[in-house]
Amino acid sequence: MNTTHPKSLRRLALTPLCLLLATTAAHATDGYFANGYGLKSIGMGGAAAAVALEPFGGAVNPGAMSFLENQFQIGAAWFSPDRNASRTGSGPAGLDGSATSGSTGFVIPEVGINWKYRPDLALGITVFGNGGMNTDYPGGQIPAASACASFNPGQPSYNLLCGNGRLGVDLTQLMIAPYASWQFTKGHSIGIAPVFAYQRFSAEGLQAFDNPLMSTSPGSVTNNGYSDSWGAGVRIGYMGELSKQFAVGAAYASKISMGEFDGYKGLFAQAGKFDIPSNFTIGAELRLTEQWLFALDFERIFYSDAKSVSNPSSLLGYCLPPAMGGAGQTSNCLGGSDGAGFGWHDIDVWKVGVQYVLNPQWTLRGGYNHSGNPIQPQDVTFNILAPGVVQNQWSLGASWKITKQSEITGAFMYAQRNSVTGPSLFQGFGAPPTTTETISMKEYLLGIAYSHWF
């Protein structure tokens, strides 16, 4: 039995606390999911389902961790998203304008540990996050003499959604996932990771929607500071080394049913529910030589699991009373049991990575990640708040062995700018049919991590 038992348990206990104290935001490249967890994975486009390189099985595939030695990894990345929104074609309604979101730099920590309790059983913990539904637009783009005055009268100027002052949302999701990985027969392993989730959210500048005509709970739509909630789910996984050159992996994460955001029960469907979607990943690893490793992952993210995310924004039209052209269906109002949302669709994600061992000190990596776009043109208006539209991402990475037991890893990721243009939701409230909006985003990430074998 491993003699490092007490030290390992202390590290396991301290890991989530360290990240809870340090975390600020998480990056979003595959919708609002990260494209990879762990900087080695990010350097390979996020491909990790059948690759055991770092202790992040609780976020990817717990079944792979029995193939990893005793190791802990701690690091941080600087993440910079660039998000823009604009509206044109509103004519005499006076709703045209454009804005660039602030909050362009975040520090993202990472922590994971893997401990081989015995040769066929590994225990560990991964602390990871999602996010990216984070925007901070200045106000004042729309003049007082505009159609905004019919939604939110008496203001000297308006933001892009006819609210007061700054416009934006901030969503952070933190997951703590202890795991066990059992190699039940040589070369084949299964794993399980209970996932404990915490999330917090805030919104500002949505006063135009904070009224009895559009929300089931006026006063719980905007500018209520941070609200938080908790939930739990599970991730299961398998990895099999079919030969010395070829391995496969698969993992499934259940939907995490979260508690309600009490401060925003009039904004999100089901009285403030914001569940974390389920997803599954399958992957393969090919080792042509001792130096070359190739990895390929396919992931499916089910944003349809969460009504707040997937319900179309057009449902808001059914919420209005018949006198205003609606159907008076309060269930479709913001905060309703089937309330309007962001209209996000389920997406497919492909991840391709390569690793080359240059010499005993240096290992080089590269990768490409392509995700579907969850946002369709008809839902652009609400997604000014959450423009998660990037689809093509390229990454590079490298590790440098400091000693036989420690190394430094670095990674760089660039997500190409992508834009979506569609008809404005304000067309349904009197704006001319030529009124359209465009949202766009690109991203950069640069990170460094320290790994130690014990």
PERA-V223436 format. One record per helix or strand of 3 or more residues. SS is the DSSP state (~ for helix, > for strand). FROM is the first residue (numbers start at 1). TO is the last residue. If there is no record, write none. Layout:
ss->SS from->FROM to->TO
ss->SS from->FROM to->TO
//
This chain:
ss->~ from->5 to->22
ss->~ from->39 to->43
ss->~ from->62 to->67
ss->> from->71 to->88
ss->~ from->91 to->93
ss->> from->97 to->100
ss->> from->106 to->118
ss->> from->121 to->134
ss->~ from->148 to->151
ss->> from->167 to->185
ss->> from->188 to->204
ss->~ from->207 to->209
ss->> from->227 to->241
ss->> from->246 to->253
ss->> from->256 to->258
ss->~ from->262 to->264
ss->~ from->269 to->272
ss->> from->279 to->286
ss->> from->292 to->301
ss->~ from->303 to->305
ss->~ from->307 to->310
ss->~ from->315 to->319
ss->~ from->322 to->324
ss->~ from->330 to->332
ss->> from->347 to->357
ss->> from->362 to->371
ss->~ from->377 to->379
ss->~ from->382 to->384
ss->> from->392 to->403
ss->> from->406 to->423
ss->~ from->425 to->429
ss->> from->436 to->453
//
